Amino acid sequence: MPVQDPRKFRNALGQFATGVTVVTALDRSGNRVGMTANSFSSVSLDPMLVLWSVAKSCNAFDVFNHAEQFAIHVLHAGQQQVSNQFASKVPDRFAGIPCAEGIGGLPLLKDYGALFQCQTEHRYEGGDHIILVGRVLDFDLKPKPP
């Protein structure tokens, strides 16, 4: 089997256009945690299930891996700064971002294209990631260009 270049593989995967999301949760102390993720997908309509994956090397891995609930915000075209902020290493990724509280106190961004508040249903090993499947408890749609 030929040896493959991981960077080349990542570039090939980048040819598939994906939306950008910000996933939020609370840590065990009730602190808000959030990160940018593009590994979001629908799974099922009945029951309503979605999935996303988090790298085991991510600083917030333990929070998301143990969270019983999380929120996925599908960003709209005008939110590149939000995506960049939640992908950065700044100490408070929520700084200057208007938020509200959702189910179980979940931090919810007030601006988004779509929002899914989820209960963690399944966790699956996925190589260097964990795949998190969430049962959608509530959702909202603000029809804006993705």
N, C-alpha and C positions, 0 to 999 in steps of 0.2 A: 504494500500500500504506500503511495507517495506521501512524503512529509508535506504538510500544508502550512502556510504562513498564517498565523492567527490574525495579523493586521489585514492581510489580503481578504481573509474570510469576513472580517468585520466590515470592510469596504464593500464586499459583495452583498452582505446583508443590508447595508445602507442604501442599496438600489431600490429597496421596497419602501415606498413612502408610508410613514406611520404618523399618527397624531402624537401630540406631546401632552403628558398629564403631570399633575402634581398630586402626590399621594401624601395624606396626612394621617396622624394618629396621636395618641397620648402615650407617654412612657409610664412606667409604674408609679412615678411620683406625680403624675398629672401634668407634666410639661409637654408643650406642643412640639411635635417633630414633623418635618416634611421634607420631601425630596422630589426632584424631577425624575420621571420615568416614561419611557416610550414602549415598554413591554406590556401594554394593555390590550386585552381582547375580550370579546363577548364569548360566553361558553354555552349558555342555555337561556331560553325564554321562559320555560316552565320546568323547574323553578327558575327565577331570574338569577343567573350566576355570571360573574365576570372574573377575569384573572389578571394578575400582573406578577412580575418576578423581581426579586431584589438580590443583588450580588452579596455573596457571603463576606466579601471584603469591604462592604459599605459600612461607614461609621454607625449608621442607624440600623444595621442589620438586626441586632438583638431586639430592638424595640418593635420593628415590624414583624419579625418572626414570632414574637410572643403576644402581639396585639390581638385582642379578641374582636376589635372593630377597626376599620379604617375607612377613609373617604378618598375617592378618586375624582379629581377635577380635570375634565378634558378642557384644555386651554383653547382659546380662540385666537385668531390671527393677530390681534393686537397685544398679545401677552408675552412677547419674546423676553421682555425684561423680567417678568415673573418667573419664566422658565429658567433664565440665567441665574436669578437670585437663589432659587431653590436647588440649583445644581452647583452652587458655589460653596466655599468653605467658610462663609461669614458665620459668626457665632449665633446670630438671630435671623434665621431665614424669613421669619414673619415680619421683620421690621418694615414699617410703612405699607404693609399689605392689609387692607380692610378685611376683617374676619368676623365670623359669628360662631356660635356653638351649635353643634348638631346633636344627633343621637348619642347619648352617653357622654356628652361633653366634647365630642370630636371637633377639632378645629376645622372650620369650613371657610374657604375663600369666598368672598361675596361676589366676585366677578369670575365667570367661567362660561364655557359653551355648554357643558353638561356636567352634572354632579351625581355621583353614586355613593350613598352611604351604605356600608357593607358590614356584615358579621362574617368573621373568618369561618369558612366552611371546611376547607381542606388545605393541607400543606404538603407539597411534593418535592422530593429531591430533584434538582435539575442541573447537575454538574456543579459549576461554580455559583449557581443561583438556587434560591428556594422559590418555587412557584406557589403563590397564594391565590386560592380560589375564594371569592367572597359571595355570600348570598346578599343580594341587593335588598335592603330594608326600605329604602326610600331613594328617589331620584328626582332630578329636575333638569329641564332643558331650557336654555336661552339660545334660540336659533341665531347664532353668529357664525361668520366664516371660520372654519377650523384652521 
